[in-house]
Amino acid sequence: MSTFKEIGLKAPIVKALTDLGYEKPTVIQEKAIPQIISSNTDLKAFAQTGTGKTAAFSLPILELLDESNSNVQAIILSPTRELAVQIGKNIEDFCKYLPNVKVTTVYGGANMEQQIRSLKRGSQIVVGTPGRTVDLINRRALKLGNVQWLVLDEADEMLNMGFKDELDKVLEATPETKQTLLFSATFPREVESIARNYMTKPVEITSGEKNQGSDNVSHEYYSVTERTRYPALKRIADLNPDIYAIIFCRTRRETQEVADNLIKDGYSADSLHGDLSQGQRDSVMGKFRKKTIQILVATDVAARGLDVTELTHVLNHKLPDQIENYTHRSGRTGRAGNKGISIVLVNGKEKGKLRAIERIIKKKFVETKVPTGKEIVQNQLMNLIDKVQNTEVNESEISEFLPNIYEKLESLNREELIQKFVSLEFNTMLAYYENAKDLNDLSSRDNSRARSTNENMTRFFINIGRKDSLNPGKLIGLINEQNIGDKIEIGAIDILDTFSFFEIDKNFEDKTLEAFAANQPDFDGRSVNVEITKKERSGGGRRGGKKPFGKKDGGFGRRRSTEGSSKRSSDFGRGKSDRRSSNSSKDRKPGGFGRKRKEKS
């Protein structure tokens, strides 16, 4: 493998990389950096999450840009605030010894005037979310007429979030002579369409097969019912005393509910989603990086840009609506040469999706049984004993206390002392898991399937499906185009051949009906009919007799208000998030024991 100097980078950049501990370029860096330095040809690059994509596109830009020219020479677009901030910080680290290079990061939820002042002072590189970038272009605060490089990072997610219109506007503001660099962890058809529409005869490079999962990640699944999904999640966490994980959920509501339940049950956890203000998000992410929080419950979009290399697990509370996103989720672990485990909780209906994911990641899921109470206690006990065995004794600090301690314990022999020590630490957990039910018995009445539809959501039928080229991203775009509400919550989506189902926050039930009725939308020339689906008590569904309605012309460049949109950033959220998180982590004993349990699994 080449060195950074051998692939064409100048001494100040190599020195900064050495300071950061970078020794050799990764595969994607070794392929992309010389290509960008030596050619003006557009480039589309596939690289798995955690393989060093940011350095792959930013290092050659730093090598080539004109430090004496304060105009914007590179514009880098990313789908979320967190990822934009992470990219901006990385580039600042890379140009540590290039004092004339200035980087400005622009995103929603932050002070725009401060960002405008930074741009006026001059920045050769601008990193931004699409919404805020377009806002600044419209205000004439961001001028892209001299741009030489346009980078689309996580292009697949930008499309999923409905930023097509914003991408069009940014492209209009850039010269035709620019070099476009497209980086993506997955390459669905929509990303290929970006390459066709926005790029000229691009060169393609990959590190590994497209969409394939990391070799450092193993994949497991646990069979659950809706009733046992959360208890199974807790047992998996308890089985792994040193767990450091992200739990992925599909919606903000689901994310907050899972996090609240974990905190209530004494786990060191917190949530990350679009309803938090930027300050709250930064606080939660800071605590997670410092491992003050062991478990982060997050939506897909909110977790983008969370650069943590030591995650032991990724847990999928539910599979993502778009199965390609599983690659992004699982790629959060197994980074920087570490091993990781990606776990999926699936009910009977969801299990079929695993085969499709296996074809994408080129790996098999291993079926794993939900651990029993005995297995958990044994695992936690041995973990504690290992820690005791490996603890270094600082005799100078405790020597003055030892005589009194020896005197108090002199009546106990070795066996009695160990038994009391273990009992003190484990009585609560032993009591909690005493007579614990077998969660793998999915046929029992206690584990019977709960209603599949969330009580807080209304399920709708729509008369278009897979044969109409509908996918979840397009459906969400269609819903958001009806302007139902700024904070509308979109839940589960099921795309079938000729029709589909979607869930909407029940508080928006009437507004959804009214909006579709008023707009009368169509989808590629086909009139759209939407109606509420009535659920029978058995859990089966039948379509109810609500009003059908249709649609006129509609594109699919939707802005998904649920997560990460820089234009419609959410500045409200839980005011008690930080205080609550710190309290729960303080009360939690090592290994997760000694916490008060509210319910039995």
N, C-alpha and C positions, 0 to 999 in steps of 0.2 A: 504494500500500500504506500502511496506517495505521502509526502509531508505537505503542509500548507504552503510552504515556500516553493516546493516543486510544482504545485498546481497553479502558480502564478500570482501569489499574493505578496505585497510589499512588506518590508520589515516592520513598520509600525503596527500593521494589522496582525502579523504573526506574533509580535511581542505581546499584544493585548490578548490574543488567544492563549498564549503560554501562561500569562497571568491568571487566566480563567481556568486553566487546567486542561485545555484542549491540546491533545498530542497529535492525533492523526485524524484526517477527515473521514466522515462516514461515507458509505457507498453513494448516497445521493449527493453529498457535497463533492466527492471526487469526480462525479459525472457532470454535475451542473455548473460548478465554478469555472472550469476551463471553457465549457461551452459558451457561457454568457460573456466571459472576458474576450473570447476570440471571434465572436460572431454577433451580428445584429439580428439574427433570425429569431423569430418568436419561439418560445419554448413552453411545452406543457410537460409537467413532471409529476409522476406518481411517487409518493413516499409515505410510508406508514407513519402514524402518529408517534412522535418520540424519536425520529431518526435524524433530526437536525435540519428540518426544512428552512427555518428562519436564517440560519447561517448560509444555507445553500444559495439563497437568492440575495441576501444582504451583503455578504462579503465581496462578491464580484462588483456590486454596485459601489461599495466603498472604494474598491480598487480603481474604478474607472471615473468616478464623478470629479468634477472640477471644484476643488476646495475654495478657489478664489471667487467663484460665482455664487452669489447668495440666493439666486432664484431656485425655485423648487425643481429639482431634477429627477426625483423619483417619488411616485405616489404608490403606497402600499395599502391595499384594502383588505380588511378582515371582517368577519361577520359579527363579532362581539366586542364589547368594551374590554373585557378581560384579556382577550387575545391581542387586541390592538396595544394595550398597555404593556403586555409581555413582550411583544415584538419591538416596541419602541425602546424598552429598557435593554433588551438584548443588543440592539444596534448601538445604543449609547455605550455599552460595555465594549463592543467590538471596535469603536472608534476612539477609545481612551487616549491613544497617542496621535490622534488626528484633531488637533485643537480647533481647527477652522470649520469642522463639519458640525452642523447643527441639525438636530432631529426634533420634530414637533409631533405629538400624538393628539389626535382630535377625536372626540367621541361624545355621545349624548350623556346627560346626567352630570356633566361637569360645566364649569363656568365658560361660556362661549367667548366672552370678552377677553378673558385671560388667554384663550387659545388664539384669538385674533391678534392680540399684542405679540404673542410669540411668533406668529407668522410674519408680522410686519418687521420684526427684528431680523428676519431672514432665516430660512431653513432649507437646506438642500434636499432633505428627506422628510416626507410627511407620511405618517401612518394614521389611518383613520377607518372608522366604520362608514359604510356607504351613506347612511342617512345624514350624519353630521358633515361629512365631506360635501355632499350636495348642498346642504344649508350654507356652508361657507363659500361654495362656488357662487350660489345665488346672491350672496351678500357682497360678492366681489372681493372677499378677503383672501380667498385662495385662488391663485392664478396658476393654471397648469399648461400654459402655452409653450413653456420651455422643457416640458417633461421628456426625458429620454427613456425612462423605464416605468411601466405600469405593472404592478404585481398584484395578482388576484390570489390571495392565500385562503385556503379552505373554501375553494370555489363551490364545492358541492353544497356546503352549508349555506353560503350566501344565496344560492338558488332556493334551497329549502325554506329559507326565511323570507323569500319573496322580494329580493333586492334587484330584480331584473331591471326595473325602471331606473333605479339609482345607478346601476352599472352603465346603462345607456347614456345617462346624463354626464357621468364622469368621462366616458369615452368621447363624447362630443366635445368636451373641454380640453382634450389632449391632442397633440399633433399626430398626423398619420405616420410620421417617421419614427415614432416611439417603438421600443421593443416591449412586447407584452409577454409576461412570465406568469404562467398559470400553474399553481401548485395545489394538489388535492390528495387526500388520503383515500378517497374512493372515486371511481369514474363511472357514475351512472350515465344514462343517455343524455340527461340534461347538461352535464358537464361537457360531454362531447359536442353538444350543440353550441356551447359557449366558444369552444375552440373553432368551430366552423364559422360562427358569426363574427367573432371579435379578433381572430388571429389570421395571419397570412402564412400558409405553408409551414406550420410549426414543426420543430424538431421534437420528438418524444423521447423522454428518458424515464426509466423506472428503477427503483431499488426493490427487487422482488416482484412477484406477480401483482397485477392490479387487484386491489381490494383484499388481498390476502392478509390474514392476521399475523401478528408477530410470532416468531418461533419461541420466544421466551414466555408466552402465555399459554396456560392450559385452560381448557373450557369444560365446565361441569354444569349439569342441570339437576334441579330438585323438583320432583312432582308435588304439587300442592293443590289445595282448593282455595277459594277466596277466603274461607273462614280460617285456614291454617297458614295463609301467606305470611302474615306478620309474625306469628309465633315461630314459624320456620326461620324467618329472618333473624330473630333474636337468638335462636339456638345456634345458627351458623356463626354469629358474632361471639357467642359464649364459648364455642368450640375453639376459637382462635384468640387466646388471651391478648396477644400482641397485634391484633388486627389494626390496620391503618388503611382505611377503605373509603371509596365513594360508592354510595347507593344511588343508582339512577332511577328516576321516576319520569313519567310521561308528561305530567302537568304540574303547574304550580300548586294546585290544591292538594294533589296526592303527595307532592314533595313536603309540603308543610305538615300534613297530617302524620306522615311517617316520622318526620323529625320530632314533632311534638310528642308522639308516643314514645319514641326512644328516650327523649330527655326525661319524660315523666317516669319511665322505668329505670332511670339512673345511669343511662349510657352517656358517654362523653361525645355528644353529637350536636350538630346544628344544620341549618338548611341554607341553600344557595339557589335563588331563583329570581325572576324578573320583577317581583313585587318589592324587593329590597332596594333601598336607596344606594347610591354608589358608595357612600360612607359605610353603610352596613355590610355591603358586599366585600369591600376592602378589609373590614375588620374580621369578618368570618374567614376569608381566604388567608389573611395573615395568621390567624390562630391555627388554621389547618396546616399551613406550611410549617409552623413551629411545633406541630403535634400537640398543642394544647387541646385540640379537638381530634379525636381518633376516627370518628365517622362523619363524613360529610354527605348529606342527602341533597341531591342536585338534579336539576333538569339538564337535558343534553346541551342546550345552548349555553346555560350559565357556566357549565364546567369547561367550556372551550377556553384555552389559554391558561388553564390552571397547570402550571409547569411544576409537577411534583414527581420526583424520580423514584421514590421509595414505597409506593403503594403496594401493599401485600395483596389486596383484593379489589376487584370491581364486582359489585352485586347489582344485578338487574332485577329490581323489584317487579317490573313488568318490561316486556320487550318493547323496543321503540316501534312507532308506527311504520317507519321506513326501515326495513331490515338492514340496509346498507349502513345505517348509523350504529349498528352493533360493532362494526370495526372501530369506529371512533371511541365508543365506550370502552371496549376491551383494551384498546391501545393506551388507555390511561395508566395501566399497570404493565409490568415487564419492561420498564424503560432503563436506559443507561446500563444495560447488561444484567439487570436484576431479573429474577423469576417472578411471575405473577399468576394469579388465578382469577379467571372471569367466571362468575356464577350466575345462573339464570334460574329464576323461580317461574315455573310454568304450570298452568292448569291443563286439563284435557284438551280444550279448544286451542290453546296456544302451542301445544307441543309440535304440531305440524310445521310451524315456522322454523323450527330448529334445522330441518333438513335443508331449507333454502339458505339459511345462514352458513351451514356447513359447506355448501357449494361455493359460497363467496370466500370464506376464510381458509378453505382447503384443509380443514381440520374437523375431527369428530368430537362431539360432546360426549362426555362420560357421565352416565347416570349415577348419581350419588344419593344415598339415603339420608334423610333428615336425621341428625344425631339424636341419640337417646339421652335422657338425663344422666345415666350412668357414664356414658362416654364423655359427656361434657365435664362432669365433676372430675373424672380421672384425668382428663387432659389438662384442666386448670390446676389440679393438685400437683401434677408432675411439673408443670411450668413453674409453679411457686417454689417447689423443692429445688429445681434447677437454679432459680434465682438466689435462693438461700445459699446453696452450695457454692455459687460463683461470687457471692458478695465478699468484697474485701473489708476486713476488719481494721478499723483505725483505733488501735489500742490506746494511743495517746489521748484521744478524745473521750473514750468511755471508761478508761481504767479507774477513775475515781468513783464511778458508780457500781463497778462490778462486785466489790465485797458485799454490799447490801443485797444485790441481786442474787448472788450465790447463797447468801444466808436464807433468803426467802424461799429459794427453790431447792434447798438441800434435802428436803424430805421426799422429793420426787426422783425416781430412778429414770434412766434414759428413755425407756418405753413410755412411761407416764408423761414425761415432758413433751415428747413428740406428739403423743395423742392429744394433749391439751392444746398444744400449739396449732395442730391441724383443726381441731374442733373450734377453736377461737376464730380461725380464719374461714372455716367452711360450713359452720352450722346453718347459716342462712341459706346458702346455696343448696346444701343437702336437703333442707326442709322444702325448698322451692321445687326441687326436681323429684322429691319423693312421690312415687306413684304417678309420675308424669305420663301422659298418654302417648301412644305411638302415633306420631304425625304421618307416618308412611302408610297407615291404614286408611286409604281414601274412601273406602266403602262404608265406614262407620257413620252413624247418624250425626255424631259431633263434628265430623269432618265433611259433612255434605256441602255441596256447592251453594254458596250464598248467591244472591241475585247478582248477575253479571253487570248490571248497570248501576253505577254509583247513584246513591240516593240524591245527591246534589246535582245530578246531571239529567237532562232530557235527551232521549235518543230519537234521532230523526232519520227518516228514509229519504233517499234521493235517487232518482231514476236514471242515473248514469253510472258507469262502472269501468272495469278494466278494458272492455272492448271499445270504449270511447276514448282510450288513452288517458283515463283519469288515474292520478296517483294521489297520495296524501297531500303532497305539497300543492298540487293544483286545486284540490278540494278546499284546503285551508285558504288558498288565495281567493277562491270563489266566495267562500263565506265572508272573508274580511272585506271583500269589495262591496258587500251589501251595507257596510257602515252600521253594523248592529250596535256596536259600543266599543269604546276605547279599551276597556278592560275585560273583554269577553274571554271566557275560558273555554277552549276547545278540548274535549276529552278524547275518548277512544274513537278510532276511525277504522272501519272495516270496508275494504274495497273488494267487491265481488265482480263477476263477469259483466252483468248487465245492470246492476244497481249497487248501491252502497249504503252504509249507515255512518252517522257521526253523532257525537254527543256535544251538547252545549250546556253551559251553566243554566240551571233551571230558572234562575232569576231573569234570564234573557229569552225565555221561551216565547212569550208573546211578541217581543221585539223581533225575534228571528222570523216568525211567521209573517209579521207585518212588513218587514224589510223585503223578504223575497216576493211577497204579493205585490208590493209597490213597484219594485224594480223589474219584475218579470224577466229574469235573466235567461240567457241560453248558453250552451256550451258547444262551441264549434258548430253553430247552426242548429243544434238540437234544443228544443224547449225543455227547461229544467223543471221538474216537479218535486216538491219537498213536502213531507208531511210528518207529523209526530207518530212514532211507533209505539203502540201500546204493548206493554209487557204483561204476559200472563203470570199467574202466581208460581207456576212451575218453573219459571225462568225462560220459557220459550217466548218467541216474539211473534206478533202479527201486526200488520199495518192497520193503524186506526183511520178513522174517517175525517181527519183534519183537512183543511183546505189545501189543495194543490196550488202551486203557483209556478211561474216561469221566469225566465231571464232574457234580457237583451244581450247585446254584445259585451263580452268581458274577457280581458286578458288575465294572466296569472302572475303578474309581478306584484303579488300581495306583500304588504308589510305585516308580518305576524306580530300582533301586539303582545302576544303572550311572553316573549323572551327577547332580550338583547337588542331590540331596535334602538338605534342611537337617536332616531328622530323622535320617537315616542318613549323616551326613557321614563321609568317609574321612580318617582322620588318619595314614594310613601311605602310603608311596610311595617314590620313589627318593630315597635319602639323598644321592646324588651329583649330583643334578640341577644345582644352582647352580654347583658347582665345575666340572663337566664343560662346561657351557654357556660359562662365561667363558673357559675354556682354549681351546675351539674357536674362539671369535670372535677371540681374541687372535692366534692363529696364521694366521688367514685374511688373505690379501693383498687389496688393493682390487680389485674386479671379480671376485673368486672364483678368481683364478689363483694358481699357486705352491703349491697344496695337493697333497698326495700322493694319488694315485688308487689305489683298491684293485682296480678292475675296469674293463674296457672295456665301453662301452655296446653 
